[in-house]
Amino acid sequence: MTQAEILQELKKLTPTERLTIIEAALRLVREDLQQVGQVEQSLAQTERKQQLTAAAEALFPDYTAGGELTIFTALDHEEFHTEE
């Protein structure tokens, strides 16, 4: 059924019947939009997790022995501040 046909059929109904149909249609649209929003949110969370995973994997060598961030562990047993 086309949009024009639906509108023609609606004209045959009373105003109360039209409002009832409009309310039901709006409920369906709201439900559809909520489902789309939930899917988009889920996709965004998945994408964010993938980005964080990629970042963690890229930085992993820096945190392993010999990486740039572990170079300072050689100083672990030295005094940082000595009072005179």
C-alpha positions in Angstrom: 0.0 0.0 0.0 1.4 3.4 -0.9 1.5 6.5 1.2 -1.2 8.1 -0.9 -3.5 5.1 -0.5 -3.0 5.0 3.3 -3.9 8.7 3.5 -7.0 8.1 1.4 -8.1 5.3 3.8 -7.4 7.5 6.8 -9.8 10.1 5.5 -12.6 7.5 5.8 -12.0 7.2 9.5 -13.3 9.4 12.3 -10.9 11.8 14.0 -10.7 9.5 17.0 -9.9 6.5 15.0 -7.2 8.5 13.1 -5.6 9.6 16.4 -5.6 6.0 17.6 -3.8 4.9 14.5 -1.3 7.8 14.7 -0.5 7.0 18.3 0.1 3.4 17.5 2.4 4.4 14.5 4.3 6.8 16.8 4.9 4.0 19.3 6.3 1.8 16.5 8.6 4.6 15.3 9.8 5.2 18.9 10.5 1.5 19.4 12.4 1.4 16.1 14.5 4.4 17.0 15.3 2.9 20.4 16.5 -0.3 18.8 18.6 1.7 16.3 20.1 3.7 19.2 20.9 0.5 21.1 22.6 -0.9 18.0 24.6 2.3 17.5 25.7 2.4 21.1 26.8 -1.3 20.9 28.8 -0.6 17.7 30.4 2.5 19.4 31.4 0.4 22.4 32.8 -2.3 20.1 34.8 0.3 18.1 36.1 2.0 21.2 37.2 -1.4 22.6 39.0 -2.1 19.3 40.8 1.2 19.4 41.9 0.7 23.0 43.1 -2.8 22.2 45.1 -1.5 19.2 46.6 1.3 21.4 47.6 -1.2 24.1 49.2 -3.6 21.6 51.1 -0.7 20.0 52.5 0.3 23.4 53.2 -3.2 24.7 56.9 -3.2 23.7 57.4 0.0 25.7 56.3 -1.8 28.9 58.2 -5.0 28.4 61.8 -5.5 29.5 64.1 -3.4 27.4 61.4 -1.0 26.3 61.7 2.7 26.7 59.6 2.9 29.9 61.6 0.2 31.6 65.0 1.8 31.0 64.7 3.7 34.3 64.3 0.4 36.4 68.1 0.4 36.5 67.8 3.3 38.9 65.4 1.4 41.3 68.0 0.8 44.0 69.7 4.2 43.8 69.0 7.1 46.1 67.0 9.8 44.3 67.3 12.5 47.0 70.1 12.7 49.4 70.3 15.2 52.3 73.5 16.9 53.0 
